[in-house]
Amino acid sequence: MPVPKTVETSPRKLLRDIVFEQLLTAIEDGTLEPGERLNDEELEKWLGVSRTPIREAISKLADIGLVETAPQRYTRVAKPTTEQYAEALRLLNGFHELSARWSIPNFTDDDVAAFRKLGDAVLADIEARDKHVLRSSSAFADYMVERTDNSLLQQVARQMNTRVTYTSLPTIEFFQWDIFAAYVTGLVAAAEARSAEDAERVMRTQAEATDAFLERIIASRGSAPNAD
């Protein structure tokens, strides 16, 4: 297991949250690879903290599907499967539909301008066929989520977004560039009109496109169950 810098403490964050962020970053950037075993003693040396915040952070990572555990057998970084990706993406789309319905009618002029700018960044990535579209599209959708003023939706959507991002890179070859461009353009237009109804129509169309997208992935790749 690689040895990074010791976790920096912060008076504004709980230690378990700092450890969670450190482990999450290590999983997302590949420092901790899919299938890698997580040993408490090694993690204690690595992160420079006690076992309790490590176990709390691992439990949180397990809740969002990035770590899997089997009592007396293993704790390891999860190996993403097509089923996990499909499940998380469909659920995340549902949260985004709620976010659009609840936030867009209340957008200010500044909100619309900021949302349009985020949409333009997605469209630029689409035009360039850049895999960073996964990041820019997350920022675009997150803007709606953060303006729902619903803390529970925000929390769960962030967890699902993390899971989708972790499992999505192998699927970029199936990305529906033109369809996604229409989705972005449609949502920006709905925001300019402050129309929840227009936003819902765009999201329903995107949900249908997502189902077709996932069917192509599953047909091509099939199941990829984790091995013990």
C-alpha positions, 0 to 999 in steps of 0.5 A: 500500500502506498504511503501518502502524507499524513492527514492534515487536521482541521478544526472545522471537520471531524477526523472521520470525515477527513479520513473519508476524503483521503480514502475517497481521493485515493480510490478515485485517483487509483492509488487504492486499486479495485480489489485492493485489500484494506488493512487496518494497521497499514491504514493507521500507519498510512494516515497517521490516525487511530483505527476508529475514524478509519473504520467509520470512514470505511463504513461510509465508503461501503454505504456508497458502494466503493468498499466492500466487506465480508466479516472475518474475510476481507475489507477491500476496494470494490470492483465496479460492475455494470449492474452497480453503474446502472443502478447508481446512474438511474437513481442519480437521474431521479435525484436530478429530475427532482432537483430540476423541478424544485430549483429551476423555477426559483433561479435568479438571473445570476443563477441562470447566467451561472447555469448557462456557463456550466452548460457551455462547458459541457457543450465544449467537452461534447464538441471536443469528444473529451472524457472530462465531460463526465466532470463538467456534466456533474458540475452542471447537474450539481448546480441544480442539486445545491439550489433545491435547499433540500439537505437530504437530497443533496447528501444522497445525490452527492453519494450517488454521484461519487459512485457513478463517477467511480464506475463510469470511466469504462463506459465513455465509449458508449457516451451519447454525445448528441443526445446529451448536448440536447439535454444540456441545451434543453435544461438551460432553456428551461432555466431561462424560462424558469419552467419546471414543466419544461425541465421535467420534459427534458429529464424524461427524455434523458431518462429514456436515453439513459435506459438505451445507453445502459442497455448498450453497455450491458449488452456489450460488457455483460455482468462483471461480478467481483471475485473473492 
